[in-house]
Amino acid sequence: MTRPASDPVDGAPTRRKATLFCWECDHTNPIDGDWVLQSRPTFVAYICPDCETTLGKRPRRRPSKPSVAATRPIVAWREAFRVSATVWRASVDASTSSLVALFGASGRT
C-alpha cells in the first residue's frame, strides 16, 4: 500500500488526488490502497473493505486483436495483392488521363 504524502509543515498526511471515499461508512484510502478489487471480464469493481459497498467500476482494457491478415498467410497475400492492384490501376488511370490531356490539347491547335 502506498503511504499518503505528508505536509512538510506539521507532518500531517495530506489527501492525494487519487483517493476513494466510501459514501456508506466514510472509509478513505488511496486508489491503490486496501480496496477490494473484483475482476470481471469487462470491468474491475472497487469495493470497500469495511462495508462491502461497490464504489465504482472501471472498464478493462481489451487486448488488441491481431489482424486477420496476421493470422492467415493466404489472407495477407490476398490483401497485399488487392492493395498493389489498386495502386497500379490508379497510376495507369492517372497516366492515361495525362496522355489524353496532353494529346487532346495539342490536337486542337
Residue pairs with C-beta under 8 A, 6 or more apart in sequence:
1 29
1 30
1 32
1 33
1 34
2 30
2 32
2 33
3 13
4 13
4 14
4 15
4 16
4 30
5 13
5 14
5 16
6 12
6 13
6 14
7 13
7 14
16 30
18 30
18 31
18 32
19 28
19 29
19 30
19 31
20 28
20 29
20 30
20 31
20 33
20 35
20 46
20 55
20 56
21 27
21 28
22 28
22 48
22 50
22 51
22 53
22 55
23 53
23 55
24 48
24 51
24 53
25 48
25 50
25 51
25 53
27 48
27 49
27 50
27 51
29 35
31 46
34 49
35 46
35 47
35 48
35 49
35 55
36 46
36 47
36 48
36 49
36 52
37 44
37 45
37 46
37 47
38 44
38 45
38 47
38 54
39 60
40 60
41 60
42 59
42 60
43 57
43 58
43 59
43 60
44 57
44 58
44 60
45 54
45 56
45 57
46 54
46 55
46 56
46 57
46 58
47 53
47 54
47 55
48 55
68 75
69 75
69 76
69 79
70 76
